[in-house]
Amino acid sequence: MKDTLILRGRPITSDDLTLIQSLIKEHWQKGRKFISQELCRKWQWYQPNGNLKDMATREILLRLQRMDLIELPPGRTNGNNSI
């Protein structure tokens, strides 16, 4: 990746991609939700109320997968909101 991506208002660097790929490899069996929550913690990315920005992070992960920059474990549901 040459340039920094901006997704959900957050810059995504090549170092971020390396971190994301590492988390996916380490926690593949635990699924996408666990991976996104771990990534929120690593990024220290929280909502003003103190909750993790989990849904925003999941959207970032899904967009990165659609761009063929990462491969996520299979989703666990078949609904429109599954990632």
MOFEN-V765027 format. One line per field, one symbol per residue. ss: DSSP state (~ for helix, > for strand, _ for the rest). phi: phi as a letter, one per 30 degrees, with the letter a starting at -180 (. if undefined). psi: psi as a letter, one per 20 degrees, with the letter a starting at -180 (. if undefined). A space follows every 50 residues. Layout:
# MOFEN-V765027
ss=???
phi=???
psi=???
This chain:
# MOFEN-V765027
ss=____>>>__>>>_~~~~~~~~~~~~~~~~~_~~~~~~~~~~~~__>____ _>_~~~~~~~~~~~~~_________________
phi=.dcddcbhicdccdddddddddddddceddjddddddddedddhcbdedj dddddddddddddddddicbbcdedcbcddcdb
psi=pgrpqopkjpporhhghggghgggghkgiirgggghggggggiloqrhji qqlghhghgggghhghjkhroqqqqirjrhjp.
